[in-house]
Amino acid sequence: MIITGRGCHRDIIELADTVSELRPVKHAFDAGIKAQMGIDY
């Protein structure tokens, strides 16, 4: 089973075999570039 989203409850993390966290290092949004149709949605 794959569960995605933010704010995962600690109980789910404890039950899981693998937990990964994705975090932005550099993102266009931070530079003021808005989402573009066909690329971001």
mmCIF file as Biopython writes it, N, C-alpha, C and O atoms, coordinates in Angstrom:
data_model
#
loop_
_atom_site.group_PDB
_atom_site.id
_atom_site.type_symbol
_atom_site.label_atom_id
_atom_site.label_alt_id
_atom_site.label_comp_id
_atom_site.label_asym_id
_atom_site.label_entity_id
_atom_site.label_seq_id
_atom_site.pdbx_PDB_ins_code
_atom_site.Cartn_x
_atom_site.Cartn_y
_atom_site.Cartn_z
_atom_site.occupancy
_atom_site.B_iso_or_equiv
_atom_site.auth_seq_id
_atom_site.auth_asym_id
_atom_site.pdbx_PDB_model_num
ATOM 1   N N  . MET A ? 1  ? 0.844  -1.147 0.000   1.0 0.0 1  A 1 
ATOM 2   C CA . MET A ? 1  ? 0.000  0.000  0.000   1.0 0.0 1  A 1 
ATOM 3   C C  . MET A ? 1  ? 0.905  1.231  0.000   1.0 0.0 1  A 1 
ATOM 4   O O  . MET A ? 1  ? 1.939  1.253  0.668   1.0 0.0 1  A 1 
ATOM 5   N N  . ILE A ? 2  ? 0.509  2.246  -0.750  1.0 0.0 2  A 1 
ATOM 6   C CA . ILE A ? 2  ? 1.242  3.511  -0.778  1.0 0.0 2  A 1 
ATOM 7   C C  . ILE A ? 2  ? 0.318  4.599  -0.258  1.0 0.0 2  A 1 
ATOM 8   O O  . ILE A ? 2  ? -0.808 4.744  -0.733  1.0 0.0 2  A 1 
ATOM 9   N N  . ILE A ? 3  ? 0.787  5.353  0.706   1.0 0.0 3  A 1 
ATOM 10  C CA . ILE A ? 3  ? 0.023  6.462  1.276   1.0 0.0 3  A 1 
ATOM 11  C C  . ILE A ? 3  ? 0.833  7.731  1.045   1.0 0.0 3  A 1 
ATOM 12  O O  . ILE A ? 3  ? 2.024  7.778  1.352   1.0 0.0 3  A 1 
ATOM 13  N N  . THR A ? 4  ? 0.187  8.756  0.504   1.0 0.0 4  A 1 
ATOM 14  C CA . THR A ? 4  ? 0.872  10.025 0.280   1.0 0.0 4  A 1 
ATOM 15  C C  . THR A ? 4  ? 0.160  11.134 1.034   1.0 0.0 4  A 1 
ATOM 16  O O  . THR A ? 4  ? -0.989 10.984 1.450   1.0 0.0 4  A 1 
ATOM 17  N N  . GLY A ? 5  ? 0.843  12.228 1.200   1.0 0.0 5  A 1 
ATOM 18  C CA . GLY A ? 5  ? 0.246  13.389 1.845   1.0 0.0 5  A 1 
ATOM 19  C C  . GLY A ? 5  ? 1.121  13.918 2.962   1.0 0.0 5  A 1 
ATOM 20  O O  . GLY A ? 5  ? 2.181  13.371 3.267   1.0 0.0 5  A 1 
ATOM 21  N N  . ARG A ? 6  ? 0.652  14.984 3.555   1.0 0.0 6  A 1 
ATOM 22  C CA . ARG A ? 6  ? 1.403  15.629 4.640   1.0 0.0 6  A 1 
ATOM 23  C C  . ARG A ? 6  ? 0.817  15.269 5.993   1.0 0.0 6  A 1 
ATOM 24  O O  . ARG A ? 6  ? -0.335 14.849 6.101   1.0 0.0 6  A 1 
ATOM 25  N N  . GLY A ? 7  ? 1.630  15.443 7.015   1.0 0.0 7  A 1 
ATOM 26  C CA . GLY A ? 7  ? 1.137  15.293 8.384   1.0 0.0 7  A 1 
ATOM 27  C C  . GLY A ? 7  ? 0.721  13.878 8.736   1.0 0.0 7  A 1 
ATOM 28  O O  . GLY A ? 7  ? -0.305 13.672 9.385   1.0 0.0 7  A 1 
ATOM 29  N N  . CYS A ? 8  ? 1.504  12.912 8.315   1.0 0.0 8  A 1 
ATOM 30  C CA . CYS A ? 8  ? 1.182  11.514 8.604   1.0 0.0 8  A 1 
ATOM 31  C C  . CYS A ? 8  ? 1.204  11.265 10.116  1.0 0.0 8  A 1 
ATOM 32  O O  . CYS A ? 8  ? 2.098  11.730 10.824  1.0 0.0 8  A 1 
ATOM 33  N N  . HIS A ? 9  ? 0.218  10.533 10.585  1.0 0.0 9  A 1 
ATOM 34  C CA . HIS A ? 9  ? 0.136  10.199 12.004  1.0 0.0 9  A 1 
ATOM 35  C C  . HIS A ? 9  ? 1.295  9.280  12.377  1.0 0.0 9  A 1 
ATOM 36  O O  . HIS A ? 9  ? 1.667  8.403  11.597  1.0 0.0 9  A 1 
ATOM 37  N N  . ARG A ? 10 ? 1.856  9.473  13.544  1.0 0.0 10 A 1 
ATOM 38  C CA . ARG A ? 10 ? 3.010  8.681  13.997  1.0 0.0 10 A 1 
ATOM 39  C C  . ARG A ? 10 ? 2.729  7.185  14.030  1.0 0.0 10 A 1 
ATOM 40  O O  . ARG A ? 10 ? 3.629  6.376  13.805  1.0 0.0 10 A 1 
ATOM 41  N N  . ASP A ? 11 ? 1.496  6.820  14.307  1.0 0.0 11 A 1 
ATOM 42  C CA . ASP A ? 11 ? 1.144  5.394  14.339  1.0 0.0 11 A 1 
ATOM 43  C C  . ASP A ? 11 ? 1.342  4.749  12.967  1.0 0.0 11 A 1 
ATOM 44  O O  . ASP A ? 11 ? 1.801  3.610  12.877  1.0 0.0 11 A 1 
ATOM 45  N N  . ILE A ? 12 ? 1.002  5.467  11.912  1.0 0.0 12 A 1 
ATOM 46  C CA . ILE A ? 12 ? 1.185  4.939  10.556  1.0 0.0 12 A 1 
ATOM 47  C C  . ILE A ? 12 ? 2.667  4.823  10.239  1.0 0.0 12 A 1 
ATOM 48  O O  . ILE A ? 12 ? 3.097  3.838  9.639   1.0 0.0 12 A 1 
ATOM 49  N N  . ILE A ? 13 ? 3.450  5.814  10.634  1.0 0.0 13 A 1 
ATOM 50  C CA . ILE A ? 13 ? 4.898  5.765  10.412  1.0 0.0 13 A 1 
ATOM 51  C C  . ILE A ? 13 ? 5.499  4.560  11.122  1.0 0.0 13 A 1 
ATOM 52  O O  . ILE A ? 13 ? 6.362  3.883  10.564  1.0 0.0 13 A 1 
ATOM 53  N N  . GLU A ? 14 ? 5.058  4.285  12.338  1.0 0.0 14 A 1 
ATOM 54  C CA . GLU A ? 14 ? 5.569  3.140  13.097  1.0 0.0 14 A 1 
ATOM 55  C C  . GLU A ? 14 ? 5.214  1.811  12.430  1.0 0.0 14 A 1 
ATOM 56  O O  . GLU A ? 14 ? 6.005  0.869  12.475  1.0 0.0 14 A 1 
ATOM 57  N N  . LEU A ? 15 ? 4.040  1.725  11.817  1.0 0.0 15 A 1 
ATOM 58  C CA . LEU A ? 15 ? 3.608  0.487  11.165  1.0 0.0 15 A 1 
ATOM 59  C C  . LEU A ? 15 ? 4.281  0.256  9.815   1.0 0.0 15 A 1 
ATOM 60  O O  . LEU A ? 15 ? 4.390  -0.883 9.363   1.0 0.0 15 A 1 
ATOM 61  N N  . ALA A ? 16 ? 4.726  1.315  9.179   1.0 0.0 16 A 1 
ATOM 62  C CA . ALA A ? 16 ? 5.267  1.228  7.817   1.0 0.0 16 A 1 
ATOM 63  C C  . ALA A ? 16 ? 6.643  0.577  7.778   1.0 0.0 16 A 1 
ATOM 64  O O  . ALA A ? 16 ? 7.430  0.693  8.718   1.0 0.0 16 A 1 
ATOM 65  N N  . ASP A ? 17 ? 6.918  -0.111 6.669   1.0 0.0 17 A 1 
ATOM 66  C CA . ASP A ? 17 ? 8.249  -0.675 6.436   1.0 0.0 17 A 1 
ATOM 67  C C  . ASP A ? 17 ? 9.201  0.393  5.897   1.0 0.0 17 A 1 
ATOM 68  O O  . ASP A ? 17 ? 10.387 0.403  6.226   1.0 0.0 17 A 1 
ATOM 69  N N  . THR A ? 18 ? 8.671  1.288  5.071   1.0 0.0 18 A 1 
ATOM 70  C CA . THR A ? 18 ? 9.480  2.337  4.446   1.0 0.0 18 A 1 
ATOM 71  C C  . THR A ? 18 ? 8.750  3.661  4.552   1.0 0.0 18 A 1 
ATOM 72  O O  . THR A ? 18 ? 7.558  3.744  4.256   1.0 0.0 18 A 1 
ATOM 73  N N  . VAL A ? 19 ? 9.460  4.696  4.973   1.0 0.0 19 A 1 
ATOM 74  C CA . VAL A ? 19 ? 8.902  6.045  5.042   1.0 0.0 19 A 1 
ATOM 75  C C  . VAL A ? 19 ? 9.898  6.977  4.365   1.0 0.0 19 A 1 
ATOM 76  O O  . VAL A ? 19 ? 11.072 7.012  4.732   1.0 0.0 19 A 1 
ATOM 77  N N  . SER A ? 20 ? 9.430  7.728  3.380   1.0 0.0 20 A 1 
ATOM 78  C CA . SER A ? 20 ? 10.280 8.687  2.671   1.0 0.0 20 A 1 
ATOM 79  C C  . SER A ? 20 ? 9.697  10.077 2.837   1.0 0.0 20 A 1 
ATOM 80  O O  . SER A ? 20 ? 8.488  10.253 2.989   1.0 0.0 20 A 1 
ATOM 81  N N  . GLU A ? 21 ? 10.579 11.056 2.805   1.0 0.0 21 A 1 
ATOM 82  C CA . GLU A ? 21 ? 10.147 12.443 2.930   1.0 0.0 21 A 1 
ATOM 83  C C  . GLU A ? 21 ? 10.745 13.227 1.764   1.0 0.0 21 A 1 
ATOM 84  O O  . GLU A ? 21 ? 11.949 13.168 1.512   1.0 0.0 21 A 1 
ATOM 85  N N  . LEU A ? 22 ? 9.896  13.954 1.066   1.0 0.0 22 A 1 
ATOM 86  C CA . LEU A ? 22 ? 10.319 14.772 -0.056  1.0 0.0 22 A 1 
ATOM 87  C C  . LEU A ? 22 ? 10.256 16.224 0.383   1.0 0.0 22 A 1 
ATOM 88  O O  . LEU A ? 22 ? 9.224  16.688 0.868   1.0 0.0 22 A 1 
ATOM 89  N N  . ARG A ? 23 ? 11.355 16.937 0.214   1.0 0.0 23 A 1 
ATOM 90  C CA . ARG A ? 23 ? 11.360 18.343 0.598   1.0 0.0 23 A 1 
ATOM 91  C C  . ARG A ? 23 ? 12.013 19.161 -0.504  1.0 0.0 23 A 1 
ATOM 92  O O  . ARG A ? 23 ? 12.971 18.712 -1.133  1.0 0.0 23 A 1 
ATOM 93  N N  . PRO A ? 24 ? 11.501 20.348 -0.735  1.0 0.0 24 A 1 
ATOM 94  C CA . PRO A ? 24 ? 12.099 21.195 -1.772  1.0 0.0 24 A 1 
ATOM 95  C C  . PRO A ? 24 ? 13.435 21.772 -1.311  1.0 0.0 24 A 1 
ATOM 96  O O  . PRO A ? 24 ? 13.560 22.253 -0.185  1.0 0.0 24 A 1 
ATOM 97  N N  . VAL A ? 25 ? 14.418 21.721 -2.182  1.0 0.0 25 A 1 
ATOM 98  C CA . VAL A ? 25 ? 15.704 22.354 -1.928  1.0 0.0 25 A 1 
ATOM 99  C C  . VAL A ? 25 ? 15.708 23.709 -2.626  1.0 0.0 25 A 1 
ATOM 100 O O  . VAL A ? 25 ? 16.163 24.708 -2.069  1.0 0.0 25 A 1 
ATOM 101 N N  . LYS A ? 26 ? 15.198 23.726 -3.846  1.0 0.0 26 A 1 
ATOM 102 C CA . LYS A ? 26 ? 15.063 24.947 -4.629  1.0 0.0 26 A 1 
ATOM 103 C C  . LYS A ? 26 ? 13.808 24.771 -5.474  1.0 0.0 26 A 1 
ATOM 104 O O  . LYS A ? 26 ? 13.649 23.741 -6.130  1.0 0.0 26 A 1 
ATOM 105 N N  . HIS A ? 27 ? 12.918 25.751 -5.470  1.0 0.0 27 A 1 
ATOM 106 C CA . HIS A ? 27 ? 11.664 25.627 -6.198  1.0 0.0 27 A 1 
ATOM 107 C C  . HIS A ? 27 ? 11.330 26.943 -6.880  1.0 0.0 27 A 1 
ATOM 108 O O  . HIS A ? 27 ? 11.520 28.014 -6.302  1.0 0.0 27 A 1 
ATOM 109 N N  . ALA A ? 28 ? 10.835 26.864 -8.106  1.0 0.0 28 A 1 
ATOM 110 C CA . ALA A ? 28 ? 10.490 28.058 -8.880  1.0 0.0 28 A 1 
ATOM 111 C C  . ALA A ? 28 ? 9.450  28.919 -8.159  1.0 0.0 28 A 1 
ATOM 112 O O  . ALA A ? 28 ? 9.491  30.146 -8.258  1.0 0.0 28 A 1 
ATOM 113 N N  . PHE A ? 29 ? 8.537  28.303 -7.447  1.0 0.0 29 A 1 
ATOM 114 C CA . PHE A ? 29 ? 7.507  29.047 -6.721  1.0 0.0 29 A 1 
ATOM 115 C C  . PHE A ? 29 ? 8.131  30.043 -5.745  1.0 0.0 29 A 1 
ATOM 116 O O  . PHE A ? 29 ? 7.607  31.142 -5.565  1.0 0.0 29 A 1 
ATOM 117 N N  . ASP A ? 30 ? 9.240  29.669 -5.117  1.0 0.0 30 A 1 
ATOM 118 C CA . ASP A ? 30 ? 9.920  30.554 -4.172  1.0 0.0 30 A 1 
ATOM 119 C C  . ASP A ? 30 ? 10.507 31.777 -4.867  1.0 0.0 30 A 1 
ATOM 120 O O  . ASP A ? 30 ? 10.732 32.808 -4.233  1.0 0.0 30 A 1 
ATOM 121 N N  . ALA A ? 31 ? 10.754 31.662 -6.172  1.0 0.0 31 A 1 
ATOM 122 C CA . ALA A ? 31 ? 11.286 32.782 -6.953  1.0 0.0 31 A 1 
ATOM 123 C C  . ALA A ? 31 ? 10.162 33.605 -7.576  1.0 0.0 31 A 1 
ATOM 124 O O  . ALA A ? 31 ? 10.426 34.530 -8.345  1.0 0.0 31 A 1 
ATOM 125 N N  . GLY A ? 32 ? 8.907  33.278 -7.250  1.0 0.0 32 A 1 
ATOM 126 C CA . GLY A ? 32 ? 7.767  34.042 -7.749  1.0 0.0 32 A 1 
ATOM 127 C C  . GLY A ? 32 ? 7.211  33.542 -9.070  1.0 0.0 32 A 1 
ATOM 128 O O  . GLY A ? 32 ? 6.332  34.185 -9.645  1.0 0.0 32 A 1 
ATOM 129 N N  . ILE A ? 33 ? 7.698  32.412 -9.566  1.0 0.0 33 A 1 
ATOM 130 C CA . ILE A ? 33 ? 7.198  31.855 -10.818 1.0 0.0 33 A 1 
ATOM 131 C C  . ILE A ? 33 ? 5.943  31.049 -10.514 1.0 0.0 33 A 1 
ATOM 132 O O  . ILE A ? 33 ? 5.970  30.118 -9.709  1.0 0.0 33 A 1 
ATOM 133 N N  . LYS A ? 34 ? 4.840  31.418 -11.167 1.0 0.0 34 A 1 
ATOM 134 C CA . LYS A ? 34 ? 3.568  30.755 -10.909 1.0 0.0 34 A 1 
ATOM 135 C C  . LYS A ? 34 ? 3.484  29.425 -11.646 1.0 0.0 34 A 1 
ATOM 136 O O  . LYS A ? 34 ? 4.217  29.185 -12.605 1.0 0.0 34 A 1 
ATOM 137 N N  . ALA A ? 35 ? 2.581  28.567 -11.185 1.0 0.0 35 A 1 
ATOM 138 C CA . ALA A ? 35 ? 2.355  27.271 -11.826 1.0 0.0 35 A 1 
ATOM 139 C C  . ALA A ? 35 ? 1.917  27.489 -13.268 1.0 0.0 35 A 1 
ATOM 140 O O  . ALA A ? 35 ? 1.152  28.408 -13.562 1.0 0.0 35 A 1 
ATOM 141 N N  . GLN A ? 36 ? 2.404  26.640 -14.162 1.0 0.0 36 A 1 
ATOM 142 C CA . GLN A ? 36 ? 2.114  26.765 -15.584 1.0 0.0 36 A 1 
ATOM 143 C C  . GLN A ? 36 ? 1.283  25.574 -16.056 1.0 0.0 36 A 1 
ATOM 144 O O  . GLN A ? 36 ? 1.617  24.418 -15.799 1.0 0.0 36 A 1 
ATOM 145 N N  . MET A ? 37 ? 0.181  25.893 -16.760 1.0 0.0 37 A 1 
ATOM 146 C CA . MET A ? 37 ? -0.684 24.848 -17.279 1.0 0.0 37 A 1 
ATOM 147 C C  . MET A ? 37 ? 0.116  23.966 -18.239 1.0 0.0 37 A 1 
ATOM 148 O O  . MET A ? 37 ? 0.878  24.471 -19.064 1.0 0.0 37 A 1 
ATOM 149 N N  . GLY A ? 38 ? -0.055 22.677 -18.132 1.0 0.0 38 A 1 
ATOM 150 C CA . GLY A ? 38 ? 0.656  21.728 -18.975 1.0 0.0 38 A 1 
ATOM 151 C C  . GLY A ? 38 ? 1.977  21.269 -18.373 1.0 0.0 38 A 1 
ATOM 152 O O  . GLY A ? 38 ? 2.561  20.282 -18.821 1.0 0.0 38 A 1 
ATOM 153 N N  . ILE A ? 39 ? 2.446  21.987 -17.355 1.0 0.0 39 A 1 
ATOM 154 C CA . ILE A ? 39 ? 3.684  21.595 -16.683 1.0 0.0 39 A 1 
ATOM 155 C C  . ILE A ? 39 ? 3.386  21.214 -15.240 1.0 0.0 39 A 1 
ATOM 156 O O  . ILE A ? 39 ? 3.717  20.112 -14.801 1.0 0.0 39 A 1 
ATOM 157 N N  . ASP A ? 40 ? 2.770  22.117 -14.516 1.0 0.0 40 A 1 
ATOM 158 C CA . ASP A ? 40 ? 2.503  21.894 -13.096 1.0 0.0 40 A 1 
ATOM 159 C C  . ASP A ? 40 ? 1.111  21.338 -12.824 1.0 0.0 40 A 1 
ATOM 160 O O  . ASP A ? 40 ? 0.868  20.771 -11.759 1.0 0.0 40 A 1 
ATOM 161 N N  . TYR A ? 41 ? 0.204  21.492 -13.769 1.0 0.0 41 A 1 
ATOM 162 C CA . TYR A ? 41 ? -1.149 20.945 -13.616 1.0 0.0 41 A 1 
ATOM 163 C C  . TYR A ? 41 ? -1.751 20.687 -14.963 1.0 0.0 41 A 1 
ATOM 164 O O  . TYR A ? 41 ? -2.888 20.224 -15.054 1.0 0.0 41 A 1 
#
